[in-house]
């Protein structure tokens, strides 16, 4: 996934639900508290508000809950990507 705002950076999706996600990022330096999450393999930009930062771990809540179909697509894509 990518965190996008004025700039983009890569991150690792640690966990996800309809309401939010946990992300791992190399550095949070210069990262605002609101941004878009772009997940490779989907065309959606998911609006996020940061809930916490703990070192390189970030917790976000989604501005609008994910619909079931998008969540299923993300989880399924992550499963197959890790299986390779």
N, C-alpha and C positions, 0 to 999 in steps of 0.2 A: 504494500500500500504506500501511497504518498500522502504527505501532509502538504496541502497547498494553501497559500494565501498570496502574499506578494511574491513569495519565493516557494520553491518546493524542496522537500527533503524526504528521503526514504525512511521507512520505519518497519518494524516487525509487528504484525497483529498477534498479540498474545491470547486474547479472548474477546468474544463479541456476543452481544445479545441484541434484542430488539431496541433497547434503550441506550446502550452505550458499549464502550470497548476499552480494553487495556492495550496499550502500545508500548513498545520498546524502541528507543531512539538513541542514536549515538550522542547527540548533544541537544539540549533544550535552549541553548544560548540564542537569544534573539527570537524565540518562538512566542507568538502572542497567545492569549487564552481562548481565542476563537479562530477556527480555521475549517477548511474542508478536508475530508478524508476521501481520497480517490483510490479505489481498490482495483488493482490490475485484473482485467477480465470482466469488469463491469463498466458501464458508461455513466454511472451515478457519481455525483459530488455530494457527499454526506456532510451537512453542516454539524460542527461539533463545538461544544463549550467544555473547556477543561475543568475537571473536578478536583484533580490532585496531580502533583508532581512528586516523585520520590526518586531522586537520582536520575537515571535514564528511563524510568518507567513513568508513563502518563496514563491517567484515567480520564476518559471523556464521556459526556452524555451527549446523545444526539439531539439536535434541535427538534427534529421530527422523528418519531419512532420508525424503525425499518419495517417494511411490510414483509410478510412471511416468505414470499417468493424471492426477494432480494437477499434476505438472511440465509435462506437455503442455498442460493447460488454461491454466496460468499463462503459458507461453511463447507460446501461440497468442493469448491475450487481449492480451498486451503487443504482439505483432506488429500486430494489427488496430487497437489503440488508437493506435500511432505512425503507422500508415499514413494516418490521417484527416487 
